[in-house]
Amino acid sequence: MSDTSPPMKASVPRRVVTGHDDTGVSIVLSDDIVPVHRFMPQDGVGFYEVWQTQGSPAPVVRDEGDPTLGELRVPPPIRGTRIRVNEFFPGYLTEDGRQSPIHRTESVDYGIVLEGQIVLMLDDSEVTLRAGDIVVQRGTDHAWANRTDEVCRIAFILVDGEFQQDLLDVLPQGVRNGLMTHGPHDGPDAASGENA
């Protein structure tokens, strides 16, 4: 198995992006597979970056180019959103049964299971999610594990958030220092993202 290729056939999503021509007519700007996709061999997870916005309200312009090009980051931009599809391949569990690092982001994440089955691991429990299930992840420490022999595909829509004081009062002091702010295994928080 190569460090850059998934162990099974990946299903890179098709992305259709609309916009406007010079006269204001709505048109298709692009129709192709998502241009940014990356396989994380240490976790057996494929990342397919679909789109992102910066700011709120999101600026809607005639043709902004591709906002997904650049560094792979887990959380959305500040006051922005991010949509991605992840593929969790079977056979990549750690000794403690995880497939992803335990991590937390200061965001609200909507996860829609498109295909397969995945286990969401929280501090005190686990929940098995199947195709058609939706999870609303609200800034909690969590990890993922595909414990089947089939690929699991999940669409994630991440919305930047801000922990409010009532939550900060019950979270560990300095919780923001352990947030995942880059990619799953790069950036200054890569090591803390493993155990945050």
C-alpha positions as CSV (number, residue, x, y, z in Angstrom):
1,M,0.0,0.0,0.0
2,S,1.4,3.4,-1.0
3,D,1.6,6.3,1.5
4,T,-0.4,8.5,-0.9
5,S,-3.0,6.1,-2.3
6,P,-6.0,4.6,-0.4
7,P,-6.0,0.8,0.0
8,M,-9.3,0.4,-1.9
9,K,-10.8,2.3,-4.8
10,A,-11.6,5.8,-3.5
11,S,-14.9,7.5,-4.5
12,V,-13.8,11.1,-5.2
13,P,-16.9,13.2,-5.2
14,R,-18.1,15.2,-8.3
15,R,-18.5,18.9,-7.5
16,V,-20.7,21.2,-9.6
17,V,-20.1,24.9,-8.9
18,T,-22.4,27.6,-10.2
19,G,-22.0,31.3,-10.7
20,H,-22.9,34.1,-13.1
21,D,-21.6,35.3,-16.4
22,D,-20.9,39.0,-17.3
23,T,-24.6,39.6,-17.9
24,G,-25.8,38.1,-14.7
25,V,-27.0,34.8,-16.2
26,S,-26.6,31.8,-13.9
27,I,-24.1,29.3,-15.3
28,V,-22.0,26.3,-14.3
29,L,-18.5,27.5,-13.6
30,S,-17.1,24.0,-13.1
31,D,-18.2,20.4,-13.1
32,D,-15.5,17.9,-12.2
33,I,-14.2,15.8,-9.3
34,V,-13.2,17.8,-6.2
35,P,-9.6,19.1,-6.9
36,V,-8.3,18.7,-3.4
37,H,-8.2,15.2,-2.0
38,R,-5.7,13.6,0.3
39,F,-5.3,10.2,1.8
40,M,-4.0,9.9,5.4
41,P,-2.2,6.5,5.4
42,Q,-1.6,6.5,9.1
43,D,-5.4,6.6,9.7
44,G,-6.9,5.1,6.6
45,V,-8.9,8.2,5.9
46,G,-9.5,10.1,2.7
47,F,-10.3,13.8,2.8
48,Y,-12.2,15.4,-0.2
49,E,-12.5,19.1,0.2
50,V,-15.6,20.3,-1.5
51,W,-16.0,24.0,-0.6
52,Q,-15.4,26.6,2.1
53,T,-16.6,30.1,2.9
54,Q,-14.9,32.9,4.8
55,G,-16.8,35.4,6.9
56,S,-20.4,35.6,7.9
57,P,-22.5,36.4,6.0
58,A,-20.6,34.5,3.4
59,P,-19.6,36.8,0.5
60,V,-21.3,35.7,-2.7
61,V,-19.4,37.0,-5.7
62,R,-19.7,36.3,-9.5
63,D,-16.7,34.0,-9.6
64,E,-14.3,33.7,-6.7
65,G,-12.1,30.9,-7.9
66,D,-11.5,27.8,-5.8
67,P,-11.4,28.4,-2.1
68,T,-10.3,24.9,-1.2
69,L,-6.9,25.1,-2.8
70,G,-4.1,25.3,-0.3
71,E,-3.4,23.7,3.1
72,L,-5.7,20.9,4.4
73,R,-7.1,22.1,7.7
74,V,-9.7,20.3,9.8
75,P,-11.7,23.3,11.2
76,P,-13.5,25.8,9.1
77,P,-12.1,29.3,8.6
78,I,-12.9,31.9,11.2
79,R,-16.6,32.9,10.9
80,G,-16.7,30.6,7.9
81,T,-17.8,27.1,6.8
82,R,-16.3,24.1,5.2
83,I,-17.8,21.1,3.5
84,R,-15.9,17.9,2.9
85,V,-16.4,14.2,2.4
86,N,-14.3,11.8,4.4
87,E,-13.9,8.1,3.5
88,F,-12.9,5.9,6.5
89,F,-11.3,2.7,5.1
90,P,-11.5,-0.5,7.1
91,G,-8.5,-2.1,8.8
92,Y,-6.9,1.0,10.4
93,L,-7.8,0.8,14.1
94,T,-5.2,1.7,16.8
95,E,-4.7,-0.5,19.8
96,D,-7.4,1.4,21.7
97,G,-9.9,1.0,18.8
98,R,-9.7,4.5,17.3
99,Q,-9.1,5.4,13.6
100,S,-8.7,9.1,14.0
101,P,-6.9,11.2,16.6
102,I,-9.0,12.3,19.5
103,H,-9.7,15.9,18.7
104,R,-11.9,18.9,19.4
105,T,-12.7,22.0,17.2
106,E,-14.5,25.2,18.2
107,S,-17.2,24.6,15.7
108,V,-20.6,23.0,15.0
109,D,-20.2,20.1,12.6
110,Y,-23.0,18.3,10.8
111,G,-22.0,14.8,9.8
112,I,-24.2,12.9,7.3
113,V,-23.4,9.3,6.9
114,L,-23.7,8.6,3.1
115,E,-22.5,5.0,3.0
116,G,-21.4,2.3,5.5
117,Q,-21.1,2.4,9.3
118,I,-18.9,4.4,11.7
119,V,-18.5,4.5,15.5
120,L,-18.4,8.0,17.1
121,M,-16.2,7.8,20.2
122,L,-16.9,10.4,23.0
123,D,-15.4,10.7,26.5
124,D,-18.0,8.5,28.1
125,S,-19.7,6.6,25.3
126,E,-19.8,5.3,21.7
127,V,-22.5,5.7,19.1
128,T,-22.8,3.6,16.0
129,L,-24.0,5.6,13.0
130,R,-25.2,4.1,9.7
131,A,-26.1,5.4,6.2
132,G,-28.8,8.0,6.5
133,D,-27.9,9.0,10.1
134,I,-26.8,12.5,11.0
135,V,-24.7,13.6,13.9
136,V,-24.5,17.2,15.2
137,Q,-21.0,17.5,16.7
138,R,-20.9,20.6,19.1
139,G,-17.3,21.2,20.1
140,T,-16.8,17.9,21.9
141,D,-13.7,15.7,22.1
142,H,-14.2,12.8,19.8
143,A,-12.7,10.2,17.5
144,W,-13.9,7.9,14.7
145,A,-13.6,4.2,14.1
146,N,-14.7,2.1,11.1
147,R,-15.0,-1.4,12.7
148,T,-16.5,-3.0,9.6
149,D,-14.9,-4.4,6.4
150,E,-16.5,-1.8,4.2
151,V,-15.7,1.8,3.5
152,C,-17.7,4.5,5.4
153,R,-18.4,7.8,3.6
154,I,-19.5,10.9,5.6
155,A,-20.2,14.4,4.4
156,F,-19.2,17.0,7.0
157,I,-20.4,20.6,7.0
158,L,-18.4,22.5,9.6
159,V,-19.5,25.9,10.8
160,D,-17.1,28.1,12.8
161,G,-18.2,28.6,16.4
162,E,-17.3,30.2,19.7
163,F,-17.4,28.4,23.0
164,Q,-19.7,30.4,25.4
165,Q,-18.8,31.0,29.0
166,D,-21.3,28.4,30.4
167,L,-19.5,25.7,28.4
168,L,-16.0,27.1,29.2
169,D,-16.9,26.9,32.9
170,V,-17.2,23.1,32.7
171,L,-14.4,22.3,30.2
172,P,-10.8,21.9,31.3
173,Q,-8.9,25.1,31.9
174,G,-7.0,26.1,28.7
175,V,-9.2,23.9,26.5
176,R,-8.6,26.3,23.5
177,N,-4.9,25.4,23.7
178,G,-5.6,21.8,22.8
179,L,-8.0,22.5,19.9
180,M,-7.2,21.0,16.5
181,T,-6.5,24.1,14.3
182,H,-4.6,22.5,11.4
183,G,-4.6,19.2,9.5
184,P,-5.0,16.0,11.4
185,H,-1.2,15.3,11.5
186,D,0.5,18.6,10.7
187,G,0.8,22.1,12.1
188,P,1.9,23.1,15.6
189,D,-1.0,21.2,17.2
190,A,-0.4,17.8,15.5
191,A,1.0,16.2,18.6
192,S,-1.6,17.7,20.9
193,G,-4.3,16.7,18.4
194,E,-3.4,13.1,19.0
195,N,-4.3,13.3,22.7
196,A,-6.4,16.5,23.1
